[in-house]
Amino acid sequence: MALVVVPVRYPLTKHSRRTLERAIEVARERDAALTVVHVDLYQSGRKVTRIDLKNAVERTFGPLENVRYVVRTGFLVEESILDEVAAEGADAVVIGGQQASRLRRIFRRFTDNPNIDRYLRTHLDCEVITVEATA
């Protein structure tokens, strides 16, 4: 079964809700499983649980089928997202426009190719769908 991964902030922001909405659409269109990921930063000292994340998503979107909730802990959000995408063998990752900008900056530091979609396709064999913020 195909897998779509979507990183979100907790509590869900307006942008996270929009990104998650698109990820749910993509998963349904492709008859894919969905993994919702939140990254707790070590330096923030917050502890979000999978239940917290699931409850927040279901309060907004109602009960969802074939969804897995993951809370990772790390120093860099972007690195943790890439680790999750790679570990799960995701077919697609849906990210917000702001996250895409941060990932591009990081890639520029490590590679001469700031194109996230191409980088992930090359290194992780994964499609990237970017959701731009709406006014």
N, C-alpha and C positions, 0 to 999 in steps of 0.2 A: 504494500500500500504506500502511496506517495505521502510525503510529510512536508508540512509547512511550519516554519518556526517564526514566531513573532516576539521580539523583545518589547517589553512595556515598563513604564515606571509605576511605582506604587507609592502612594495612592495613585490611581489612574488619573492622568491629566487629560485635558481636552485632546491633545495631540495623540496620546496613547490610545484613547478611545477610538479616534479616527483610524489609526493604524490597525488596531485590533479589529475594527469593523471590516476593513479591507481584507485582512488576513482570514477572517471567517468566510467572507465571500469567495476568496481564492480557494480555500479548503473545500468549500461546498462545490464549487465549479469543477474541481479536480477529483472529487470524491476522496479527499486526502485527510489524514489525521492532522491535528493541529497541536503544536507545543507552544504554550505561552510561557515566556521566560522573563523573570525579573532578576536583576543583579543587585545584591546588597553589597555595597562597598565596605571593605574592611574598615576604612578610615571613618565611615559615617557612624559606626556603632549601632546601627539599626538592625533589628532582627525581624524580617518579614517571613511568615511561614507560607507554605503552599496553600493552606486553608485560607489565610488572609487573602492571598492572590485569587484563589478560586471564588471566594465569596464576593470580592470586588467585581470580578468579571461577570459573575452570574447576576449580581444586582443590576448591572448595566444591560446585559444581553440575554438574561434568562438562562436556564439550563442548556448546556451545549453538549452534544454527543461527540465522542471520539477526540476528546481534548485532554492533554496532559499538562499539568502545571509544574513548573520548575523554578526554584529559587536557588541561584548560584551566588557564591561569595567570591569576591575578587578585588584586586586593586584597580583594574581598568575595566570599565563596562564593555568597551569594544572587544577587548581580548576575551572576556568571558562569553560574549555573544558568539564570537568566532569559534571558541572551543565547543560550545553547545551545538552549533550548526555542524561542525565537523564530527563530533561524537555521535550525533544522531543520524548522520548521513542524510541531512535534509535535502529535499528536492528544490525547495524555494525558501527564501527568507523575506519577510515583509518588514521593512524598516521605515521609520519616519524620516522626513527630509532633514531634520536637525541631526539625527543619528548618522545619516549618510554623510553629512558635512564633517562630523567628527571622525568618522572612519576614513574619509579621504585625507584629512590632515595626518592621521597616523600612518596611512599607507605611503604618503609622500616622504615621511621620515625613514621608512624602511625599504621602499622600492622606488623605482623611477616610474611607476605606473599607478597614478591615483584613481584609476577607474575601478571602482569597487566591484561592479558587476563582472568585468573581465577578470579581475584578480580572483574573485571567488569561483568563477567558472574554471579558471586555470588551476587553482589550488584545492578547491573543495568540490568542484563539479556541482555548483549550486546557482540557481537563478535568483537574482535580487530584484525585488519589487519595491520601489520607493514611493511612499505616500507623502505628497506635499501637503503642507498645512493649508487649510482653507481660511479665508478671512472671516 
